[in-house]
Amino acid sequence: MKVLHQSQFFTSYQCDKQRCFFIEFPHKTIQLGFCQFLAFRQQVKEIDLDSHFNGQNPHGLEMLMLCNRQHFFVFNTLECIDLKEFITGSFAMLELNSLLTNSV
């Protein structure tokens, strides 16, 4: 397994042998296929961080369900900020790895 990207709270791995991805959360590691990873990215993109700071989300919590409701996560504002940066970085590294592999 290769580390794709690491942030303060999360780490993503790419496993070429199993053709999947692993995301390590603070208390749990989950396995995702590529389509599930894309769906997760979409869920993260839909998190409205402005609502955390303008009073619309006074508790500062976001809830996400992954992999057909197999996994349920609750993230605080700091984790949401990190999660957005983490997903962007993970997909950037995935694209970079793809470009490097195709150029060889």
C-alpha positions as CSV (number, residue, x, y, z in Angstrom):
1,M,0.0,0.0,0.0
2,K,1.2,3.5,-0.9
3,V,0.4,6.6,1.1
4,L,-1.5,9.0,-1.2
5,H,-1.9,11.9,1.1
6,Q,-1.8,12.7,4.8
7,S,-3.3,15.5,6.8
8,Q,-3.7,16.4,10.4
9,F,-6.6,14.0,11.0
10,F,-6.7,11.7,7.9
11,T,-4.5,9.5,5.7
12,S,-5.3,8.0,2.4
13,Y,-3.7,4.9,0.9
14,Q,-3.8,3.3,-2.6
15,C,-3.6,-0.4,-2.8
16,D,-2.7,-1.5,-6.3
17,K,-2.9,-5.2,-5.4
18,Q,-6.6,-5.0,-4.2
19,R,-7.4,-2.1,-6.6
20,C,-8.9,0.0,-3.8
21,F,-8.3,2.9,-1.4
22,F,-8.1,3.0,2.3
23,I,-8.9,6.1,4.4
24,E,-7.6,6.2,7.9
25,F,-9.8,8.2,10.2
26,P,-8.8,8.9,13.9
27,H,-10.7,5.9,15.2
28,K,-11.3,3.7,12.1
29,T,-9.9,2.7,8.7
30,I,-12.2,2.0,5.8
31,Q,-11.8,0.5,2.4
32,L,-13.3,2.2,-0.7
33,G,-13.5,1.3,-4.3
34,F,-12.9,4.1,-6.8
35,C,-16.6,4.9,-7.3
36,Q,-17.1,5.0,-3.5
37,F,-14.0,7.3,-3.2
38,L,-15.6,9.6,-5.8
39,A,-18.9,9.6,-4.0
40,F,-17.1,10.5,-0.7
41,R,-15.4,13.4,-2.5
42,Q,-18.8,14.7,-3.6
43,Q,-20.2,14.5,-0.1
44,V,-17.2,16.4,1.3
45,K,-17.5,19.1,-1.5
46,E,-21.1,19.6,-0.4
47,I,-20.1,20.5,3.2
48,D,-20.9,24.2,3.6
49,L,-18.2,25.6,5.8
50,D,-19.7,29.1,5.8
51,S,-22.6,27.8,7.8
52,H,-20.2,26.8,10.6
53,F,-19.1,30.4,11.0
54,N,-22.3,32.5,10.2
55,G,-24.5,30.9,12.8
56,Q,-26.5,28.6,10.6
57,N,-24.8,25.6,12.0
58,P,-24.2,26.6,15.7
59,H,-23.1,23.1,16.8
60,G,-20.4,23.0,14.1
61,L,-21.0,19.3,13.3
62,E,-21.4,17.5,10.0
63,M,-22.6,13.9,9.6
64,L,-21.6,11.7,6.6
65,M,-22.7,8.2,5.7
66,L,-20.4,6.2,3.5
67,C,-20.5,2.9,1.5
68,N,-24.3,2.4,1.4
69,R,-24.6,3.3,5.1
70,Q,-22.0,0.9,6.3
71,H,-20.0,3.8,8.0
72,F,-21.3,6.8,9.8
73,F,-19.0,9.7,10.8
74,V,-19.5,12.9,12.7
75,F,-17.0,15.7,12.1
76,N,-16.5,18.9,13.9
77,T,-15.6,22.2,12.2
78,L,-11.9,21.7,12.4
79,E,-12.1,18.2,11.0
80,C,-14.4,19.4,8.2
81,I,-11.8,22.0,7.1
82,D,-9.1,19.4,7.2
83,L,-11.3,16.9,5.4
84,K,-11.9,19.3,2.5
85,E,-8.1,19.9,2.2
86,F,-7.4,16.2,2.6
87,I,-9.8,15.2,-0.2
88,T,-8.4,17.8,-2.6
89,G,-4.8,16.7,-1.8
90,S,-5.7,13.0,-2.2
91,F,-7.2,13.4,-5.6
92,A,-4.3,15.7,-6.7
93,M,-1.8,13.1,-5.7
94,L,-3.9,10.4,-7.5
95,E,-3.9,12.5,-10.7
96,L,-0.1,13.2,-10.4
97,N,0.5,9.4,-9.9
98,S,-1.6,8.7,-13.0
99,L,0.4,11.3,-15.1
100,L,3.7,9.9,-13.9
101,T,2.7,6.3,-14.7
102,N,1.4,7.2,-18.2
103,S,4.6,9.2,-19.1
104,V,6.9,6.2,-18.3
